[in-house]
């Protein structure tokens, strides 16, 4: 987790960032994904698509805010990933009774 966070914060290599995001996906987390906020400014649609998929694993208000912004992205794959992750978050919050 910490290694992925460091890569996301420090790397300018899109493939490294995507690999770090993928490593965060398998586990549901309640942590604040604010450390991924900087990726929102990326002009790489693939990075943003993986960001949206990863944010769906973080049950936190900041995830929802970032996903809502990504749901309006000009690239369809980014929008679709954001909408799917928002639906995933909605399901998790209902399952957890939140």
C-alpha positions as CSV (number, residue, x, y, z in Angstrom):
1,X,0.0,0.0,0.0
2,X,2.7,2.5,1.0
3,X,4.9,1.6,-2.0
4,X,1.9,2.2,-4.3
5,X,1.2,5.6,-2.6
6,X,4.8,6.6,-3.0
7,X,4.8,5.7,-6.7
8,X,1.6,7.6,-7.3
9,X,3.0,10.7,-5.6
10,X,6.4,10.6,-7.2
11,X,6.3,9.0,-10.6
12,X,5.8,10.7,-13.9
13,X,5.7,7.4,-15.8
14,X,2.1,6.6,-16.7
15,X,2.8,2.8,-16.8
16,X,4.3,2.9,-13.3
17,X,1.3,4.9,-12.0
18,X,-1.1,2.5,-13.6
19,X,0.7,-0.5,-12.1
20,X,0.5,1.2,-8.7
21,X,-3.2,1.8,-9.1
22,X,-3.8,-1.8,-10.1
23,X,-2.0,-2.9,-6.9
24,X,-4.5,-0.9,-4.9
25,X,-7.6,-2.4,-6.5
26,X,-7.9,-5.9,-4.9
27,X,-8.8,-4.7,-1.4
28,X,-11.6,-2.5,-0.3
29,X,-10.4,0.4,1.8
30,X,-11.8,3.1,4.1
31,X,-8.7,5.3,3.8
32,X,-8.9,8.8,2.3
33,X,-7.7,8.6,-1.3
34,X,-6.6,12.2,-1.2
35,X,-3.0,11.0,-2.1
36,X,-4.5,10.3,-5.6
37,X,-5.9,13.8,-6.1
38,X,-2.9,15.0,-8.1
39,X,-3.7,12.4,-10.8
40,X,-6.9,14.2,-11.5
41,X,-4.9,16.7,-13.5
42,X,-3.4,14.0,-15.8
43,X,-3.9,14.4,-19.5
44,X,-3.5,10.7,-19.9
45,X,-6.9,9.1,-20.3
46,X,-5.7,5.6,-19.4
47,X,-4.3,6.9,-16.1
48,X,-7.7,8.5,-15.4
49,X,-9.6,5.4,-16.3
50,X,-7.5,3.3,-13.9
51,X,-7.8,6.1,-11.3
52,X,-11.6,5.8,-11.6
53,X,-11.5,2.0,-11.2
54,X,-9.3,2.3,-8.2
55,X,-11.3,5.0,-6.5
56,X,-14.3,2.6,-6.5
57,X,-12.4,0.5,-3.9
58,X,-12.0,3.4,-1.5
59,X,-15.2,3.9,0.5
60,X,-14.7,7.6,1.4
61,X,-16.4,10.9,0.5
62,X,-13.3,12.1,-1.4
63,X,-13.6,9.0,-3.7
64,X,-17.1,10.1,-4.5
65,X,-16.1,13.7,-5.2
66,X,-13.3,12.6,-7.6
67,X,-15.5,10.1,-9.3
68,X,-18.2,12.6,-9.9
69,X,-15.7,14.9,-11.5
70,X,-14.4,12.0,-13.7
71,X,-17.9,11.1,-14.7
72,X,-18.0,14.3,-16.7
73,X,-14.7,13.6,-18.5
74,X,-14.6,14.0,-22.3
75,X,-13.2,10.4,-22.9
76,X,-15.9,7.8,-22.8
77,X,-13.7,5.1,-21.1
78,X,-13.0,7.5,-18.2
79,X,-16.7,8.4,-17.8
80,X,-17.7,4.7,-17.9
81,X,-15.1,3.7,-15.3
82,X,-16.2,6.5,-13.1
83,X,-19.9,5.7,-13.4
84,X,-19.2,2.0,-12.7
85,X,-17.1,2.9,-9.6
86,X,-19.8,5.2,-8.3
87,X,-22.3,2.3,-8.6
88,X,-19.8,0.1,-6.8
89,X,-19.5,2.6,-4.0
90,X,-23.2,2.9,-3.7
91,X,-23.5,-0.8,-3.4
92,X,-20.8,-1.0,-0.7
93,X,-22.3,1.8,1.3
94,X,-25.7,0.1,1.3
95,X,-24.1,-3.2,2.2
96,X,-22.3,-1.6,5.1
97,X,-25.4,0.2,6.3
98,X,-23.9,3.7,5.7
